[in-house]
Amino acid sequence: MPQTVLHIDASARRQGSTTRELSDGIVQRLNPARIIRRDLATPLPLLTEAWVSANFTATDARTEEQRQTLALSDQLVQELKDADTIVIGLPIYNFSVPAAFKAWIDLIARAGVTFAYSENGPRGLLSGKRAILAVASGGTPVGSEIDFATRYVQHVLGFVGISDVAIVAADRMAIAPEEALGTAQAQIDSLAA
């Protein structure tokens, strides 16, 4: 049983969202001691020139304004660091991730904080964690050549050191919704708590 779960929902829909229902079911299945919630239906800011400048200024040289500029990013990174398991409700929008989730990625992928460059290439700094993606799509088959969402998220999570990534998929909901939900529920039931 994980001690702490970071539960991220990326669906723009607060009601009637398949990924929200699936991610809720996963979190219940895991029965964690603590849940950190991050709902991306409340949008995160996009990167700005001020953010990039603050991020690439040495920590001890940052102004108070730069520290404030990075405060939300620092909070999002801390949520990841505090979690043993990350559960992500991830709809596939137009073959990829929602823009709100891309904004989250941009705010947590930070050199020297969640990954480091070395002579052997980048190395993730958030190892020892597990991620479970609760994915839904209208017509995109998960894992297919037109699924640019799950492969991208697996890559990004691996980049920051989270290589243990499971996928619960309710794909092709517009074609066979009952079958898709049944398959996803079976996948949730088989998850180890």
Backbone torsions as a table, in degrees:
resi	resn	phi	psi	omega
1	MET	NA	124.7	178.0
2	PRO	-69.0	143.0	177.8
3	GLN	-71.5	-46.1	-176.6
4	THR	-132.5	131.9	175.8
5	VAL	-115.0	130.6	167.8
6	LEU	-93.3	115.8	-177.0
7	HIS	-106.7	109.8	-178.6
8	ILE	-110.0	128.0	171.6
9	ASP	-112.3	127.2	-177.3
10	ALA	-106.6	-2.9	-179.4
11	SER	-69.9	138.6	174.9
12	ALA	-72.0	-20.9	-178.8
13	ARG	-88.4	122.6	176.9
14	ARG	-83.9	-26.4	179.4
15	GLN	-118.3	141.7	175.6
16	GLY	72.8	22.2	-178.9
17	SER	-92.4	123.1	177.6
18	THR	-63.4	-42.5	-177.5
19	THR	-67.9	-32.6	176.0
20	ARG	-66.3	-41.9	178.5
21	GLU	-64.3	-43.6	-180.0
22	LEU	-65.8	-45.3	-178.3
23	SER	-66.4	-36.1	174.4
24	ASP	-60.6	-43.4	179.4
25	GLY	-63.1	-38.0	178.4
26	ILE	-65.9	-46.2	-179.5
27	VAL	-61.7	-41.4	177.2
28	GLN	-61.8	-41.0	179.8
29	ARG	-62.1	-38.8	-178.6
30	LEU	-73.6	-28.5	177.5
31	ASN	50.3	59.0	-176.3
32	PRO	-75.8	160.5	175.4
33	ALA	-71.9	-31.4	-177.1
34	ARG	-142.1	140.1	176.8
35	ILE	-123.0	127.2	171.8
36	ILE	-102.8	125.1	-177.7
37	ARG	-103.5	138.1	173.5
38	ARG	-139.2	108.4	-178.9
39	ASP	-103.5	112.4	-175.6
40	LEU	-84.4	3.8	169.9
41	ALA	-67.6	-23.7	167.3
42	THR	-87.9	106.6	-167.7
43	PRO	-63.3	146.1	171.7
44	LEU	-92.5	154.0	178.1
45	PRO	-71.6	151.7	173.7
46	LEU	-81.6	159.8	177.8
47	LEU	-63.8	143.7	177.8
48	THR	-125.1	171.0	176.7
49	GLU	-61.3	-38.2	179.1
50	ALA	-63.9	-39.7	179.1
51	TRP	-64.1	-48.0	-179.0
52	VAL	-60.8	-43.7	179.3
53	SER	-61.6	-45.4	179.3
54	ALA	-63.0	-43.1	-177.8
55	ASN	-62.5	-35.9	-177.6
56	PHE	-94.5	9.6	171.6
57	THR	-92.6	135.7	179.6
58	ALA	-54.6	141.5	-175.3
59	THR	-51.7	-46.0	-176.8
60	ASP	-76.7	-6.1	179.5
61	ALA	-105.7	-0.8	-177.3
62	ARG	-71.7	142.1	173.6
63	THR	-78.0	168.1	176.3
64	GLU	-60.6	-38.9	178.2
65	GLU	-62.4	-41.8	178.2
66	GLN	-65.7	-39.4	177.3
67	ARG	-62.5	-39.9	177.6
68	GLN	-67.0	-36.8	178.5
69	THR	-61.9	-35.3	-178.4
70	LEU	-93.3	-0.2	-172.9
71	ALA	-59.6	-44.5	179.9
72	LEU	-66.1	-43.5	177.3
73	SER	-58.7	-43.9	177.6
74	ASP	-60.2	-40.5	179.0
75	GLN	-64.7	-43.2	179.3
76	LEU	-63.8	-40.5	177.3
77	VAL	-64.3	-42.4	179.7
78	GLN	-62.4	-38.5	176.3
79	GLU	-58.5	-42.6	176.8
80	LEU	-64.4	-44.5	-178.8
81	LYS	-63.6	-36.1	-178.0
82	ASP	-74.2	-18.9	-174.0
83	ALA	-88.4	142.2	169.4
84	ASP	-87.0	-36.8	-179.4
85	THR	-131.6	139.3	176.9
86	ILE	-113.7	122.6	176.7
87	VAL	-109.6	123.0	-175.4
88	ILE	-120.9	117.9	170.8
89	GLY	-82.3	111.8	-167.7
90	LEU	-128.5	96.8	172.7
91	PRO	-74.2	151.0	173.4
92	ILE	-94.8	115.3	177.3
93	TYR	-108.1	118.0	176.5
94	ASN	51.4	46.6	174.8
95	PHE	77.3	0.3	-176.3
96	SER	-142.0	-165.0	-178.2
97	VAL	-82.2	154.0	173.3
98	PRO	-61.8	150.0	179.4
99	ALA	-57.2	-35.6	179.8
100	ALA	-62.2	-36.4	179.0
101	PHE	-72.9	-36.1	176.0
102	LYS	-62.3	-38.5	177.2
103	ALA	-62.2	-39.9	177.5
104	TRP	-61.6	-46.2	179.2
105	ILE	-57.6	-46.9	-178.4
106	ASP	-60.8	-32.2	-178.1
107	LEU	-81.9	-20.3	-178.6
108	ILE	-104.1	-17.7	-178.9
109	ALA	-86.1	92.4	-173.5
110	ARG	-128.4	123.1	178.6
111	ALA	-59.5	133.6	179.8
112	GLY	82.3	-7.2	-178.9
113	VAL	-117.6	-53.7	178.3
114	THR	-114.0	-11.6	172.2
115	PHE	-150.7	160.7	179.4
116	ALA	-135.7	146.2	174.2
117	TYR	-87.3	140.6	177.3
118	SER	-139.3	175.9	179.3
119	GLU	-65.0	-18.6	177.8
120	ASN	-98.7	12.6	-179.4
121	GLY	101.6	-175.7	-177.8
122	PRO	-67.1	148.6	179.2
123	ARG	-133.9	125.6	178.8
124	GLY	-69.9	143.8	-177.5
125	LEU	-106.4	2.9	-176.9
126	LEU	-112.3	44.6	-177.1
127	SER	-72.0	166.3	177.2
128	GLY	81.8	14.8	179.3
129	LYS	-115.7	163.3	179.3
130	ARG	-123.0	145.4	175.3
131	ALA	-127.6	144.1	175.4
132	ILE	-128.7	121.3	178.6
133	LEU	-97.3	125.0	173.3
134	ALA	-100.6	101.8	-169.3
135	VAL	-108.6	140.1	172.3
136	ALA	-137.1	146.7	176.5
137	SER	-144.6	156.6	175.9
138	GLY	-77.4	-45.8	-177.5
139	GLY	-140.9	-10.0	-178.0
140	THR	-79.0	118.4	174.9
141	PRO	-70.5	126.5	179.2
142	VAL	-63.5	133.1	-179.2
143	GLY	87.2	-1.9	-179.2
144	SER	-82.6	174.3	-179.8
145	GLU	-68.1	-14.0	177.9
146	ILE	-103.1	5.4	175.9
147	ASP	-92.3	97.7	178.4
148	PHE	-96.5	2.5	-178.0
149	ALA	-86.6	-59.2	-172.0
150	THR	-68.0	-39.3	178.9
151	ARG	-64.7	-39.8	178.8
152	TYR	-63.2	-48.0	-178.2
153	VAL	-65.1	-41.3	176.3
154	GLN	-59.4	-41.9	179.8
155	HIS	-64.2	-48.0	-178.3
156	VAL	-63.0	-44.4	178.6
157	LEU	-62.1	-42.6	176.4
158	GLY	-61.8	-36.9	179.4
159	PHE	-60.1	-35.7	178.7
160	VAL	-93.8	5.9	172.3
161	GLY	106.2	1.6	-179.1
162	ILE	-100.7	94.3	-175.3
163	SER	-100.0	-13.3	177.6
164	ASP	-87.5	91.9	-174.6
165	VAL	-125.1	120.5	175.9
166	ALA	-106.8	151.8	179.8
167	ILE	-122.8	128.0	170.3
168	VAL	-107.8	118.5	-170.9
169	ALA	-120.8	127.7	167.9
170	ALA	-116.2	74.3	-176.3
171	ASP	-94.9	161.4	179.8
172	ARG	60.9	41.0	-179.1
173	MET	-62.2	-28.6	179.4
174	ALA	-74.5	-15.0	-176.0
175	ILE	-102.9	-48.3	-177.8
176	ALA	-142.9	73.7	-172.6
177	PRO	-62.5	-42.5	-178.2
178	GLU	-65.3	-41.6	178.1
179	GLU	-64.6	-43.2	-179.2
180	ALA	-62.8	-45.1	179.4
181	LEU	-66.7	-38.1	177.5
182	GLY	-62.6	-42.9	177.8
183	THR	-63.3	-43.9	179.4
184	ALA	-63.4	-42.1	-179.4
185	GLN	-64.0	-39.6	176.8
186	ALA	-61.9	-38.2	178.0
187	GLN	-66.1	-40.2	177.5
188	ILE	-64.5	-44.4	-179.8
189	ASP	-60.3	-28.0	-177.9
190	SER	-89.6	-5.0	179.3
191	LEU	-66.9	138.5	173.7
192	ALA	-78.6	131.7	-179.7
193	ALA	-74.5	NA	NA
